[in-house]
Amino acid sequence: MKANRQRKILEIIRRAPVESQKALASALKANGFKVTQATVSRDIKELGLIKVPTINNLCCYTFPGERVTPRIEERLKRLFRDSVIGMDLSENLIIIKTHPGGAQGVASAIDQVGWNEIIGTVGGDDTILVVIKPKNAAEKVLKRFNNLNEG
């Protein structure tokens, strides 16, 4: 019974965002499981689930290290549209200019998106240094950044 319930929990959180133990318990009950909040809490702990921020300032359950790619990509796209005012390329380095105070949030979102070509970022107040490897991938990454900035 416990294994079936925990499999169903994993299925539920993969299918749709779940913001609370109460919502998860309701979803389980809708699928025929008789659960209490305490049971759901233990299952969450045993499964190693964590809450991560998503769009619209919501937090939803997921697995540690699991990327919620569509949400992260949407956040990056929104930050680019709202904050980025220019970009330039030199060798394997991309410099991104933002409005004052915008660089830290954009740099963090770039790090979270997990593109393989990006080794890392350094974000100041209004400037971000993006380090690319291999060097010949820099133009491709710059193009992806430009695509984020388009409507």
C-alpha positions in Angstrom: 0.0 0.0 0.0 2.8 2.4 1.0 4.8 1.7 -2.2 1.7 2.3 -4.4 0.9 5.5 -2.6 4.4 6.8 -3.0 4.4 5.9 -6.7 1.2 7.8 -7.0 2.8 10.8 -5.2 5.6 10.8 -7.7 3.1 10.6 -10.6 1.1 13.4 -9.2 4.0 15.9 -8.8 5.3 15.1 -12.2 1.9 15.7 -13.8 1.1 19.0 -12.2 2.5 21.5 -9.7 1.6 20.6 -6.1 2.0 23.5 -3.7 1.2 22.0 -0.3 0.8 18.8 1.7 -2.9 19.5 1.8 -3.1 19.7 -2.0 -1.1 16.4 -2.3 -3.4 14.7 0.2 -6.5 15.8 -1.7 -5.0 14.5 -5.0 -4.2 11.2 -3.3 -7.8 11.0 -1.9 -9.1 11.7 -5.4 -7.1 8.7 -6.6 -8.6 6.4 -4.0 -6.0 6.6 -1.2 -7.1 7.2 2.4 -4.4 9.5 3.8 -3.8 11.9 6.6 -1.6 15.0 6.5 0.9 13.2 8.8 1.1 10.2 6.3 1.7 12.6 3.4 4.4 14.4 5.4 6.2 11.1 6.1 6.0 10.1 2.5 7.4 13.5 1.4 10.3 13.0 3.8 11.0 9.4 2.7 10.9 10.3 -1.0 13.3 13.2 -0.4 11.0 15.7 -2.0 11.7 19.4 -1.7 9.9 22.6 -2.5 11.2 24.8 -5.3 10.1 28.2 -6.4 8.3 28.4 -9.7 6.7 31.2 -11.7 4.2 33.6 -9.9 6.0 33.2 -6.6 4.7 29.7 -6.0 6.6 26.8 -4.5 6.0 23.2 -5.6 7.3 19.8 -4.7 10.0 18.2 -6.8 13.0 16.0 -6.4 16.4 17.4 -5.3 18.4 18.3 -8.4 15.5 17.9 -10.8 15.1 20.8 -13.1 11.7 22.2 -13.8 12.9 23.3 -17.2 9.8 25.0 -18.6 9.5 27.2 -15.6 13.2 28.0 -15.4 13.3 28.9 -19.1 10.2 31.1 -18.8 11.7 32.9 -15.8 14.9 33.4 -17.8 13.0 34.7 -20.7 11.0 37.1 -18.5 14.1 38.4 -16.8 15.8 38.9 -20.2 12.9 40.9 -21.5 12.6 43.0 -18.3 16.3 43.6 -17.5 18.7 43.0 -20.3 19.7 46.1 -22.4 22.6 44.8 -24.4 25.1 41.9 -25.0 28.5 41.5 -26.6 30.8 38.6 -27.3 34.6 38.3 -27.1 36.2 34.9 -27.6 34.5 32.6 -25.1 33.0 35.4 -23.0 29.6 37.0 -23.3 29.0 40.3 -21.5 25.4 41.1 -20.7 24.4 44.6 -19.7 21.2 45.1 -17.5 19.4 47.9 -15.9 21.0 48.9 -12.6 20.4 46.1 -10.0 19.3 43.6 -12.6 22.5 41.5 -13.1 22.3 39.3 -10.0 18.8 37.9 -10.9 19.6 37.3 -14.5 23.0 35.7 -13.7 21.2 33.4 -11.2 18.6 32.4 -13.8 21.3 31.7 -16.3 23.1 29.4 -13.8 19.8 27.6 -13.0 18.9 26.9 -16.6 21.8 24.6 -16.8 23.0 25.0 -20.4 26.0 22.7 -20.9 28.1 25.3 -22.8 28.0 27.7 -19.8 30.7 27.1 -17.3 29.4 29.9 -15.0 28.5 33.5 -14.6 29.7 36.5 -12.5 27.0 39.1 -11.9 27.7 42.6 -10.7 25.1 45.4 -10.4 24.4 45.9 -14.0 26.9 43.6 -15.8 27.2 39.8 -16.2 30.2 37.9 -17.4 29.2 34.5 -18.9 32.0 32.1 -19.5 31.5 29.6 -22.4 33.2 26.3 -23.1 34.1 25.3 -25.8 35.0 28.6 -27.4 33.2 27.9 -30.6 29.9 27.6 -28.8 29.9 31.2 -27.7 28.1 32.5 -30.8 25.4 29.8 -30.4 24.8 30.8 -26.8 24.7 34.5 -27.7 22.1 33.6 -30.3 20.0 31.7 -27.7 20.3 34.8 -25.4 19.1 37.0 -28.3 16.1 34.7 -28.9 15.2 35.1 -25.2 15.1 38.8 -25.6 12.7 38.7 -28.6 8.9 38.9 -28.2 
